[in-house]
Amino acid sequence: MIRAAALTSPRLQRVLQLLSDGRPHTTREIVRKARVMAVNACISELRHHGAEITCSQQIVGDQRRFSYCMTKAPKT
């Protein structure tokens, strides 16, 4: 069982606002634009509240880049 922050949390609201455009955003982009560090935890918390967020990875050179895309927002 996850101990998710309330959906009204400023941290979750910043990530939600960024992902609300329906486009993929890299982990680095989310860290910088939403000013959060534990992106995977934020994504898990938003999913707990009903958001549908996909995760994809792309290999660039010898590194993996993860992107998150929200296809359905949580009910507020």
N, C-alpha and C positions, 0 to 999 in steps of 0.2 A: 504494500500500500504506500503510495507516494504522499508526502506531506507537501502538497502544493500551496503556494502563496495564493491569496485571494486575487481574483482577476482584476481587482482595483489597484493592485500593487503597481507603483510607478515603474518598476523594473519590467514587469510583464506588459504594461501598457506601451512602453517604448518599443519593445520587440513586436508586439501586436500591430502597432502603427506602421512599423517598417514593413512587416510581412503582408499588410492589408492590400498592397497593390497587386497581389497575385503572381508576382514575378519571383524567380529564384534569387536568393541572396546567399552569398558565401558566408562561412563562419566568420571570416575576417571582417567582412562588411558589416555583419550584425554587431560584432564587438565594437567596431568604430562608430557606427551610426547610432546604435541603441545604447551604447555605453554600458555593456554588460560583459562579464567574463565567462560565466558558465553557460554558454549558448545551449548545449545539449540539455542542461537542467531546465532552462527557460522553455525550450521546445516541449519537454516532457510535461511541464506544468501546464502549458497552453493546451496540450493534447488532453490532459486530465480534465480540463474545463470544456472539452468538446471540439476543440479546433482540429481540423484535419490538415496535417502538415507532412509533406513528403520530403524525403532526404535522398539526394543523389550524390554520387561521387564521380569525379573526373580525374584522370591521371594526367598531370602536366609535367613533362620531364620525368623526374623520378619522385614526384610528390603527389599526394592525393589532395584534392580540393573538394570539400563537402559543401553542398548547397541545399538550402531549405526553401520550400515553396508552400504557402498556405493556400489550400484549395477550398476550405470552408472555415469561416470564422466561428469562434465559440459564441454561444448565446449569452448575451449580456443581461 
